[in-house]
Amino acid sequence: MAPGLPTAMDRPHFIGIGGAGMSGIAKILAQRGAKVAGSDAKDSATADALRALGATVHIGHAAGHLADDASCVVVSSAIREDNPELVRAAELGIPVVHRSDALAALMDGLRPIAVAGTHGKTTTTSMLAVSLTELGREPSYAIGGDLDAPGSNALHGAGEIFVAEADESDRSFHKYAPEVAIILNVELDHHANYASMEEIHESFGTFVGRIVPGGTLVISADHEGARELTRRLDGSVRTVTYGEAADADVRVLSVVPQGLRSEVTVELDGDRLTFTVSVPGKHYALNAVAALAAGAALGVPAAELAPALAAYTGVKRRLQLKGEEAGVQVIDSYAHHPTEMTADLEAMRAAAGDGRILVLFQPHLFSRTRELGTEMGQALALADASVVLDIYPAREDPVPGVTSELIIDAARAAGADVTAVHDKADAPAVIAGMAKPGDLVLTMGAGDVTDLGPHILDRLSK
């Protein structure tokens, strides 16, 4: 058993092992020497990556998949109580561990950086993981998306730093005790778990209270929700603000677009640093500055970390170029909240030149659409034309009266050109038929709209 492997997790069984968060923890445990097993609804490249590390991955959920000698069963908040493997665990008396507790145990004894915020967590965590690796720091990391290949969302590194994405959606980020915490922004989202901004602020406040003595909070000076959170703090935690605001501790002086890249100049501790971020748009440039400030707070020289950030070239689904056919580029965007949608569309507008921006949008969750459908429609008005699919339910049951029409009506009221497509299989032909040479096509949303990119490229090639 490798050092740092919690005894209770030496034979873990993961229900939903192929998920972004779950697979990362399973991967690190396997790399530390655990006998990992689990199940997922369907086979995937991520499942294959886990098998390559020695994990046993079952397809489908059945009581028989759970070994009698499993030391624990790891679950996420998406796993329902009637899952047959979870029921079997109760019968056998096997402890059930939430994935946040498992991740917290993996960070124990290391120097954690926990990245929180309503948007940008995956990108910022990835930037830190890549740049620290580039500097030879050999960090461990757990990310909510793949860097460059399926299964690359996590790694057990030999260094002392552990970079982790901290999820606020179910309050699981309350389990972590980071040396450095990043809060990128604070907005109302995850409406099934939070009823108001007051609850959101209370939850993020609890997260800040988990920072270890002597640790640092790195928080946006630009985002009003983050500024309000900063005002509420009692001053017991060292706080470093970053952004374009005049009072920011790490001040962004300029972000200069360079096609699908940006040149960023910041002032930190009286020094000016200029570096390149290999993704477009101010939103991503600010993520890089947050990463820079967090690394500096942990003692990594900013003058070394800034150029290393250029090694980050993107993460899957975050403005990821899927290909080009007939002069049309197809780009995948994970954006599913209006703020994210706006940021990605503005970044693409700066990169598109004279070309048009066409969006194939799939709303994610009935609860989010109910609360933010109007704002989603307004964001789509930034595109030249959009195709909107039916809502991707994920873990939710349908809500009467909540459909994509809420978004479509709002978009049209804002002057947008919007087409509704109810059969997902028809969407590639529809949007490919709209595209002309020089256009950018975005597949946008947190659901399975990402799978349509290759089909759009195929249609464009004919």
C-alpha positions as CSV (number, residue, x, y, z in Angstrom):
1,M,0.0,0.0,0.0
2,A,1.5,3.3,-1.1
3,P,2.2,6.1,1.4
4,G,-0.6,8.5,1.7
5,L,-3.3,5.9,0.9
6,P,-6.1,6.0,3.5
7,T,-6.6,2.4,4.8
8,A,-10.3,2.7,4.5
9,M,-9.9,3.3,0.8
10,D,-7.5,0.5,-0.1
11,R,-10.3,-1.4,-1.9
12,P,-12.8,1.2,-2.9
13,H,-15.9,0.6,-5.1
14,F,-17.1,3.7,-7.1
15,I,-20.7,4.0,-8.2
16,G,-20.6,6.1,-11.3
17,I,-16.8,5.7,-11.7
18,G,-16.8,7.2,-15.2
19,G,-17.9,10.7,-14.1
20,A,-15.5,13.6,-14.2
21,G,-15.1,14.0,-10.5
22,M,-15.4,10.3,-9.5
23,S,-12.9,9.0,-12.2
24,G,-10.3,11.5,-11.0
25,I,-10.4,10.2,-7.4
26,A,-10.4,6.6,-8.6
27,K,-7.4,7.3,-10.8
28,I,-5.4,8.8,-8.0
29,L,-6.3,6.0,-5.6
30,A,-5.2,3.4,-8.3
31,Q,-1.9,5.3,-8.8
32,R,-1.4,5.2,-5.0
33,G,-1.8,1.4,-5.0
34,A,-5.4,0.9,-4.1
35,K,-7.4,-2.0,-5.6
36,V,-10.0,0.1,-7.4
37,A,-13.4,-1.2,-8.7
38,G,-16.6,0.5,-9.8
39,S,-19.5,0.7,-12.2
40,D,-20.9,3.1,-14.7
41,A,-24.0,3.4,-16.9
42,K,-22.0,3.1,-20.1
43,D,-18.6,2.2,-21.4
44,S,-16.2,5.1,-22.3
45,A,-12.7,6.1,-23.0
46,T,-12.4,7.2,-19.3
47,A,-13.4,3.6,-18.2
48,D,-10.6,2.3,-20.5
49,A,-8.1,4.7,-19.0
50,L,-9.1,3.4,-15.5
51,R,-8.7,-0.2,-16.6
52,A,-5.2,0.6,-17.9
53,L,-4.4,1.6,-14.3
54,G,-5.6,-1.8,-13.1
55,A,-9.1,-0.8,-12.1
56,T,-12.1,-3.2,-12.5
57,V,-14.9,-1.3,-14.3
58,H,-18.4,-2.9,-14.7
59,I,-20.9,-1.5,-17.2
60,G,-24.4,-1.1,-15.8
61,H,-25.4,-1.1,-12.1
62,A,-26.0,-4.4,-10.3
63,A,-25.7,-5.7,-6.7
64,G,-23.3,-8.4,-7.9
65,H,-20.8,-5.8,-9.1
66,L,-19.9,-4.9,-5.5
67,A,-17.3,-7.2,-4.0
68,D,-17.9,-8.5,-0.5
69,D,-14.5,-7.3,0.6
70,A,-14.8,-3.7,-0.6
71,S,-13.4,-1.4,2.0
72,C,-15.9,1.4,1.1
73,V,-18.3,2.5,-1.5
74,V,-17.7,6.0,-3.0
75,V,-20.7,7.9,-4.3
76,S,-21.5,11.4,-5.6
77,S,-24.7,13.4,-4.9
78,A,-26.1,12.2,-8.2
79,I,-26.4,8.5,-7.0
80,R,-29.9,7.7,-5.9
81,E,-30.7,5.7,-2.7
82,D,-32.3,2.9,-4.7
83,N,-29.1,2.2,-6.7
84,P,-28.7,-1.6,-6.3
85,E,-25.0,-1.4,-5.4
86,L,-25.7,1.2,-2.7
87,V,-28.5,-1.1,-1.4
88,R,-26.1,-4.0,-1.4
89,A,-23.5,-1.9,0.5
90,A,-26.0,-1.3,3.3
91,E,-26.8,-5.1,3.5
92,L,-23.1,-5.9,3.8
93,G,-22.4,-3.1,6.2
94,I,-19.8,-1.5,3.9
95,P,-19.1,2.2,4.7
96,V,-20.4,4.7,2.2
97,V,-18.1,7.7,1.5
98,H,-19.1,10.8,-0.4
99,R,-16.6,11.7,-3.2
100,S,-15.8,15.0,-1.4
101,D,-14.7,13.1,1.7
102,A,-12.6,10.8,-0.4
103,L,-10.9,13.8,-2.1
104,A,-10.3,15.5,1.2
105,A,-8.6,12.3,2.5
106,L,-6.3,12.3,-0.6
107,M,-5.2,15.9,0.1
108,D,-4.4,15.2,3.7
109,G,-0.7,15.9,4.4
110,L,-0.1,17.9,1.2
111,R,-0.4,21.6,0.4
112,P,-3.8,21.9,-1.2
113,I,-5.0,24.7,-3.6
114,A,-8.8,24.4,-3.8
115,V,-10.4,26.3,-6.7
116,A,-14.0,27.4,-6.2
117,G,-16.5,29.7,-7.9
118,T,-19.7,29.5,-10.0
119,H,-17.7,29.5,-13.2
120,G,-14.2,28.8,-14.3
121,K,-13.1,26.2,-11.8
122,T,-12.1,23.5,-14.3
123,T,-10.1,26.0,-16.4
124,T,-8.3,27.6,-13.5
125,T,-7.5,24.2,-11.9
126,S,-6.1,23.0,-15.2
127,M,-4.0,26.1,-15.6
128,L,-2.4,25.5,-12.2
129,A,-1.9,21.8,-12.9
130,V,-0.2,22.4,-16.2
131,S,2.0,25.3,-15.2
132,L,3.2,23.7,-12.0
133,T,4.0,20.5,-13.9
134,E,5.9,22.7,-16.5
135,L,8.0,24.0,-13.6
136,G,8.8,20.6,-12.4
137,R,6.7,20.8,-9.2
138,E,5.1,17.5,-9.9
139,P,1.7,18.4,-8.4
140,S,-1.2,16.0,-7.8
141,Y,-4.4,17.3,-9.2
142,A,-8.1,16.5,-9.6
143,I,-10.0,18.3,-12.3
144,G,-13.6,18.3,-13.5
145,G,-12.5,17.8,-17.1
146,D,-9.8,16.2,-19.3
147,L,-6.7,18.2,-20.2
148,D,-5.8,16.5,-23.5
149,A,-6.9,12.9,-23.4
150,P,-9.7,10.8,-21.7
151,G,-8.6,10.0,-18.2
152,S,-6.2,13.0,-17.9
153,N,-8.4,14.7,-15.3
154,A,-6.3,13.6,-12.4
155,L,-2.8,12.5,-11.4
156,H,-0.9,11.4,-8.3
157,G,2.2,13.5,-8.4
158,A,5.4,13.2,-6.3
159,G,5.4,16.9,-5.2
160,E,3.8,18.5,-2.2
161,I,1.1,20.5,-4.0
162,F,-2.4,19.2,-4.6
163,V,-4.6,21.3,-6.9
164,A,-8.3,20.4,-6.7
165,E,-11.6,21.7,-8.2
166,A,-13.9,22.6,-5.2
167,D,-17.6,22.0,-6.1
168,E,-20.1,24.3,-4.4
169,S,-23.2,22.7,-6.1
170,D,-23.9,20.4,-3.2
171,R,-21.8,22.2,-0.5
172,S,-19.2,19.4,-0.8
173,F,-16.4,22.0,-0.8
174,H,-17.0,22.4,2.9
175,K,-15.0,19.2,3.4
176,Y,-11.7,20.6,2.2
177,A,-9.0,22.4,4.3
178,P,-6.9,24.2,1.7
179,E,-3.7,26.2,2.3
180,V,-4.8,28.4,-0.6
181,A,-8.4,28.8,-1.7
182,I,-9.4,30.6,-4.9
183,I,-12.9,32.1,-5.4
184,L,-13.4,33.2,-9.0
185,N,-16.9,34.5,-8.7
186,V,-20.1,34.1,-6.6
187,E,-23.5,33.8,-8.4
188,L,-26.8,32.1,-7.8
189,D,-26.8,28.7,-9.5
190,H,-27.7,25.1,-8.5
191,H,-31.2,26.1,-7.7
192,A,-32.2,22.7,-6.4
193,N,-29.7,23.2,-3.5
194,Y,-29.7,27.0,-3.0
195,A,-32.8,29.2,-2.6
196,S,-31.1,32.6,-2.5
197,M,-27.9,34.6,-2.8
198,E,-27.8,34.7,1.0
199,E,-27.5,30.9,1.1
200,I,-24.8,31.1,-1.6
201,H,-22.8,33.7,0.4
202,E,-23.2,31.6,3.6
203,S,-21.9,28.5,1.8
204,F,-18.9,30.3,0.4
205,G,-18.2,31.8,3.8
206,T,-18.1,28.4,5.3
207,F,-15.6,27.3,2.6
208,V,-13.4,30.3,3.4
209,G,-13.6,29.3,7.1
210,R,-12.0,26.0,6.2
211,I,-8.7,27.6,5.0
212,V,-6.0,26.4,7.3
213,P,-4.4,28.9,9.8
214,G,-1.8,30.9,7.9
215,G,-3.4,30.2,4.6
216,T,-4.6,32.5,1.9
217,L,-7.8,33.4,0.1
218,V,-7.4,34.5,-3.5
219,I,-10.6,36.2,-4.7
220,S,-11.9,38.3,-7.6
221,A,-11.9,42.1,-7.1
222,D,-14.1,42.6,-10.1
223,H,-17.1,40.3,-9.5
224,E,-19.7,41.9,-7.3
225,G,-20.7,38.6,-5.7
226,A,-17.1,38.0,-4.7
227,R,-16.6,41.6,-3.5
228,E,-19.7,41.2,-1.3
229,L,-18.3,38.0,0.1
230,T,-15.0,39.8,0.8
231,R,-16.9,42.6,2.7
232,R,-18.5,39.9,4.9
233,L,-15.2,38.3,6.0
234,D,-13.9,39.1,9.5
235,G,-10.3,39.6,8.4
236,S,-9.0,36.4,10.1
237,V,-7.8,35.0,6.7
238,R,-5.1,36.6,4.6
239,T,-6.9,37.8,1.4
240,V,-5.4,38.6,-2.0
241,T,-7.7,40.2,-4.5
242,Y,-7.1,40.1,-8.3
243,G,-8.7,41.7,-11.3
244,E,-9.0,44.9,-13.3
245,A,-10.4,46.9,-10.3
246,A,-8.1,49.8,-9.2
247,D,-8.0,48.4,-5.6
248,A,-7.0,44.8,-6.7
249,D,-3.8,43.4,-5.0
250,V,-2.9,41.7,-8.2
251,R,-4.1,44.2,-10.8
252,V,-4.7,43.3,-14.5
253,L,-3.4,46.2,-16.5
254,S,-4.3,44.9,-20.0
255,V,-5.7,41.9,-21.9
256,V,-4.8,42.1,-25.6
257,P,-6.5,39.6,-27.9
258,Q,-4.2,37.8,-30.3
259,G,-6.6,35.5,-32.2
260,L,-7.2,32.4,-30.1
261,R,-4.6,33.7,-27.6
262,S,-4.4,36.7,-25.2
263,E,-1.4,38.7,-23.9
264,V,-1.9,39.7,-20.3
265,T,-0.1,42.3,-18.3
266,V,-0.4,42.4,-14.5
267,E,1.1,44.3,-11.6
268,L,2.0,42.1,-8.6
269,D,4.0,43.3,-5.6
270,G,5.1,46.4,-7.5
271,D,6.4,44.4,-10.5
272,R,4.9,44.2,-14.0
273,L,4.6,40.9,-15.6
274,T,3.5,40.2,-19.2
275,F,2.6,36.6,-20.3
276,T,0.6,34.8,-22.9
277,V,-2.6,32.7,-22.3
278,S,-3.2,30.2,-25.1
279,V,-7.0,30.5,-24.9
280,P,-9.1,33.5,-26.1
281,G,-11.0,36.0,-24.1
282,K,-10.8,38.1,-20.9
283,H,-12.7,35.5,-18.9
284,Y,-9.9,33.0,-19.4
285,A,-7.2,35.6,-19.0
286,L,-8.6,36.4,-15.5
287,N,-8.6,32.7,-14.6
288,A,-4.9,32.7,-15.4
289,V,-4.3,35.7,-13.2
290,A,-6.2,33.9,-10.3
291,A,-3.9,30.9,-10.9
292,L,-0.8,33.2,-10.8
293,A,-1.9,34.8,-7.6
294,A,-2.6,31.4,-5.9
295,G,0.8,30.0,-7.0
296,A,2.5,33.1,-5.6
297,A,0.6,32.7,-2.3
298,L,2.0,29.2,-2.1
299,G,5.5,30.4,-2.6
300,V,6.0,29.7,-6.3
301,P,7.8,32.8,-7.8
302,A,5.4,34.7,-10.0
303,A,8.1,35.5,-12.5
304,E,8.5,31.7,-13.1
305,L,4.8,30.8,-13.0
306,A,3.7,33.5,-15.4
307,P,5.5,32.2,-18.5
308,A,4.7,28.6,-17.5
309,L,1.0,29.4,-17.7
310,A,1.5,29.6,-21.5
311,A,1.9,25.8,-21.5
312,Y,-1.8,25.5,-20.8
313,T,-3.5,25.1,-24.2
314,G,-7.0,24.2,-23.1
315,V,-9.2,21.6,-21.5
316,K,-11.8,19.5,-23.3
317,R,-15.1,21.3,-23.7
318,R,-13.7,24.7,-22.8
319,L,-13.7,26.4,-26.2
320,Q,-12.1,23.3,-27.7
321,L,-11.6,23.2,-31.4
322,K,-13.1,20.0,-32.7
323,G,-12.1,20.5,-36.3
324,E,-12.7,22.5,-39.5
325,E,-14.5,21.6,-42.7
326,A,-15.5,23.7,-45.7
327,G,-13.9,26.8,-44.1
328,V,-16.1,26.4,-40.9
329,Q,-14.5,25.8,-37.5
330,V,-16.5,23.8,-35.0
331,I,-15.8,24.6,-31.3
332,D,-17.1,22.9,-28.2
333,S,-18.2,25.0,-25.2
334,Y,-19.2,23.7,-21.8
335,A,-21.0,27.0,-21.0
336,H,-24.5,26.4,-19.5
337,H,-25.0,29.4,-17.2
338,P,-25.7,32.8,-18.8
339,T,-22.5,34.3,-17.5
340,E,-20.4,31.5,-19.0
341,M,-22.4,31.7,-22.3
342,T,-21.8,35.4,-22.5
343,A,-18.1,35.1,-21.8
344,D,-17.6,32.4,-24.4
345,L,-19.6,34.2,-27.0
346,E,-17.7,37.5,-26.4
347,A,-14.4,35.6,-26.7
348,M,-15.5,34.0,-29.9
349,R,-16.7,37.3,-31.3
350,A,-13.2,38.7,-30.8
351,A,-11.7,35.7,-32.6
352,A,-14.2,35.4,-35.4
353,G,-13.1,38.4,-37.5
354,D,-15.6,38.8,-40.3
355,G,-17.2,35.4,-39.7
356,R,-20.5,34.7,-38.1
357,I,-21.0,32.9,-34.8
358,L,-23.6,30.1,-34.9
359,V,-24.6,28.2,-31.7
360,L,-26.1,24.8,-31.1
361,F,-27.3,25.2,-27.5
362,Q,-28.6,22.5,-25.2
363,P,-30.0,23.8,-21.9
364,H,-28.8,21.8,-18.9
365,L,-31.2,21.0,-16.0
366,F,-34.9,21.9,-15.6
367,S,-34.3,23.9,-12.4
368,R,-31.6,26.0,-14.0
369,T,-33.8,26.7,-17.1
370,R,-36.7,27.7,-14.9
371,E,-34.7,30.2,-13.0
372,L,-32.3,31.5,-15.7
373,G,-34.0,30.7,-19.0
374,T,-34.6,34.4,-19.8
375,E,-30.9,35.2,-19.2
376,M,-29.8,32.3,-21.4
377,G,-32.0,33.6,-24.2
378,Q,-30.5,37.0,-23.8
379,A,-27.0,35.6,-24.0
380,L,-27.8,33.7,-27.2
381,A,-28.7,37.1,-28.7
382,L,-24.9,37.7,-28.9
383,A,-24.7,35.0,-31.6
384,D,-25.6,35.6,-35.2
385,A,-28.0,32.6,-35.1
386,S,-28.8,29.8,-32.8
387,V,-30.3,26.3,-32.8
388,V,-31.8,25.3,-29.4
389,L,-32.4,21.7,-28.3
390,D,-34.6,20.3,-25.7
391,I,-33.4,20.4,-22.0
392,Y,-30.8,17.9,-21.0
393,P,-32.2,16.5,-17.7
394,A,-29.0,15.0,-16.2
395,R,-30.0,14.1,-12.6
396,E,-33.4,15.9,-12.6
397,D,-36.9,14.8,-13.4
398,P,-39.0,17.0,-15.7
399,V,-40.7,20.1,-14.3
400,P,-44.2,20.8,-15.7
401,G,-44.1,23.9,-17.9
402,V,-40.3,24.2,-18.1
403,T,-39.1,23.6,-21.6
404,S,-36.6,25.2,-24.0
405,E,-39.3,27.5,-25.2
406,L,-38.6,29.7,-22.2
407,I,-35.1,30.3,-23.7
408,I,-36.3,30.6,-27.2
409,D,-39.0,33.2,-26.4
410,A,-36.5,35.3,-24.5
411,A,-33.9,35.1,-27.3
412,R,-36.4,36.2,-29.9
413,A,-37.6,39.0,-27.6
414,A,-34.0,40.1,-27.6
415,G,-33.9,40.1,-31.4
416,A,-32.1,36.8,-31.8
417,D,-32.4,34.5,-34.8
418,V,-33.3,31.2,-33.1
419,T,-34.5,27.8,-34.4
420,A,-35.9,25.1,-32.2
421,V,-34.9,21.5,-32.9
422,H,-36.6,18.8,-30.8
423,D,-34.9,15.7,-32.3
424,K,-31.2,15.9,-31.5
425,A,-30.3,13.7,-34.5
426,D,-31.6,16.4,-36.8
427,A,-29.5,19.2,-35.3
428,P,-26.2,18.6,-37.2
429,A,-27.8,18.9,-40.6
430,V,-29.7,22.0,-39.5
431,I,-26.8,24.0,-38.2
432,A,-24.4,22.8,-40.9
433,G,-26.9,24.0,-43.5
434,M,-26.8,27.5,-41.9
435,A,-22.9,27.7,-42.0
436,K,-20.8,29.5,-44.6
437,P,-17.0,29.6,-45.0
438,G,-15.5,31.8,-42.3
439,D,-18.2,31.0,-39.7
440,L,-17.6,29.6,-36.2
441,V,-20.1,26.9,-35.0
442,L,-20.3,26.4,-31.2
443,T,-21.8,23.3,-29.6
444,M,-22.7,24.7,-26.2
445,G,-24.0,23.2,-23.0
446,A,-23.0,20.8,-20.2
447,G,-25.0,17.8,-21.6
448,D,-24.4,15.4,-24.6
449,V,-24.5,18.2,-27.2
450,T,-20.7,17.8,-27.2
451,D,-21.2,14.5,-29.1
452,L,-22.6,16.4,-32.1
453,G,-19.4,18.1,-33.1
454,P,-18.1,15.3,-35.3
455,H,-21.5,14.9,-36.9
456,I,-21.6,18.6,-37.8
457,L,-18.1,18.3,-39.3
458,D,-19.3,15.3,-41.3
459,R,-22.2,17.3,-42.7
460,L,-20.0,20.2,-43.6
461,S,-17.7,17.9,-45.6
462,K,-20.4,16.8,-47.9
